[in-house]
Amino acid sequence: MAIDDCARQRSIIESSVAEFKNLTAATKRTEKQLAALKAAHADPQAIASVEERLSAEQEQLAETAVAGKAAVEEYQGECVGQPLPPGAAEFLTIDAPATDPGRGTAGGPS
């Protein structure tokens, strides 16, 4: 891979890390909101709506993690000797594309 291609791939990885961090924060906020609604015995429709949003966020988070892992693996294979962007190595710890129901995330940069 040419230097320009490595720089482009690095930029993609940096964007993926930032997106993953933002999605993780949003998912955690939604998890807290859901817990508060359940604790307050809120309207079942309100709870269902937040559960649906949380599910969508978790799916997006998992997709971002898997895409980030693929980008990092490609970068490592093609840009040998180039350092990974900060946070990118965490993508390599991802085992499966599914979310972890206990944590609500698919693993990844933190």
C-alpha positions as semicolon CSV with decimal commas, in nm:
position;residue;x (nm);y (nm);z (nm)
1;M;0,000;0,000;0,000
2;A;0,135;0,341;-0,091
3;I;0,206;0,606;0,172
4;D;-0,106;0,800;0,065
5;D;-0,317;0,485;0,100
6;C;-0,176;0,423;0,448
7;A;-0,253;0,781;0,547
8;R;-0,608;0,743;0,413
9;Q;-0,654;0,414;0,598
10;R;-0,516;0,571;0,917
11;S;-0,771;0,852;0,883
12;I;-1,051;0,595;0,845
13;I;-0,935;0,418;1,160
14;E;-0,918;0,745;1,354
15;S;-1,276;0,821;1,249
16;S;-1,385;0,472;1,352
17;V;-1,227;0,513;1,696
18;A;-1,402;0,849;1,745
19;E;-1,735;0,709;1,626
20;F;-1,700;0,409;1,856
21;K;-1,631;0,631;2,156
22;N;-1,932;0,851;2,075
23;L;-2,160;0,551;2,028
24;T;-2,036;0,395;2,351
25;A;-2,119;0,713;2,542
26;A;-2,464;0,733;2,381
27;T;-2,534;0,368;2,459
28;K;-2,434;0,415;2,823
29;R;-2,665;0,716;2,851
30;T;-2,951;0,516;2,702
31;E;-2,882;0,225;2,938
32;K;-2,903;0,465;3,234
33;Q;-3,224;0,617;3,099
34;L;-3,376;0,271;3,059
35;A;-3,276;0,171;3,412
36;A;-3,432;0,490;3,550
37;L;-3,755;0,430;3,360
38;K;-3,775;0,073;3,484
39;A;-3,700;0,177;3,842
40;A;-3,976;0,438;3,823
41;H;-4,218;0,180;3,677
42;A;-4,270;0,412;3,381
43;D;-4,524;0,363;3,107
44;P;-4,450;0,036;2,920
45;Q;-4,457;0,221;2,588
46;A;-4,188;0,462;2,708
47;I;-3,976;0,169;2,825
48;A;-4,028;-0,014;2,495
49;S;-3,927;0,296;2,300
50;V;-3,602;0,332;2,494
51;E;-3,534;-0,042;2,466
52;E;-3,577;-0,014;2,090
53;R;-3,337;0,282;2,073
54;L;-3,086;0,096;2,290
55;S;-3,104;-0,208;2,063
56;A;-3,039;0,009;1,757
57;E;-2,745;0,181;1,930
58;Q;-2,597;-0,155;2,031
59;E;-2,629;-0,284;1,676
60;Q;-2,460;0,027;1,537
61;L;-2,189;-0,005;1,800
62;A;-2,126;-0,368;1,704
63;E;-2,110;-0,278;1,335
64;T;-1,864;0,002;1,403
65;A;-1,647;-0,231;1,612
66;V;-1,638;-0,497;1,341
67;A;-1,562;-0,240;1,069
68;G;-1,291;-0,088;1,288
69;K;-1,133;-0,427;1,345
70;A;-1,131;-0,499;0,971
71;A;-0,974;-0,159;0,899
72;V;-0,703;-0,213;1,161
73;E;-0,624;-0,562;1,033
74;E;-0,598;-0,432;0,676
75;Y;-0,377;-0,144;0,790
76;Q;-0,148;-0,380;0,979
77;G;-0,120;-0,609;0,679
78;E;-0,059;-0,337;0,422
79;C;0,121;-0,066;0,620
80;V;0,378;-0,282;0,794
81;G;0,582;-0,091;1,050
82;Q;0,340;0,201;1,070
83;P;0,207;0,269;1,422
84;L;-0,164;0,233;1,485
85;P;-0,363;0,545;1,569
86;P;-0,446;0,588;1,941
87;G;-0,729;0,357;2,047
88;A;-0,711;0,145;1,733
89;A;-0,543;-0,154;1,897
90;E;-0,855;-0,204;2,107
91;F;-1,045;-0,303;1,793
92;L;-0,824;-0,611;1,774
93;T;-0,974;-0,746;2,097
94;I;-1,314;-0,793;1,932
95;D;-1,408;-1,159;1,898
96;A;-1,756;-1,154;1,751
97;P;-1,987;-0,909;1,579
98;A;-2,265;-0,963;1,833
99;T;-2,313;-0,733;2,126
100;D;-2,250;-0,845;2,480
101;P;-2,590;-0,826;2,652
102;G;-2,426;-0,778;2,990
103;R;-2,233;-0,470;2,885
104;G;-2,433;-0,343;2,593
105;T;-2,125;-0,303;2,376
106;A;-1,929;-0,516;2,138
107;G;-1,595;-0,430;2,295
108;G;-1,355;-0,196;2,125
109;P;-1,173;0,126;2,197
110;S;-1,255;0,278;2,531
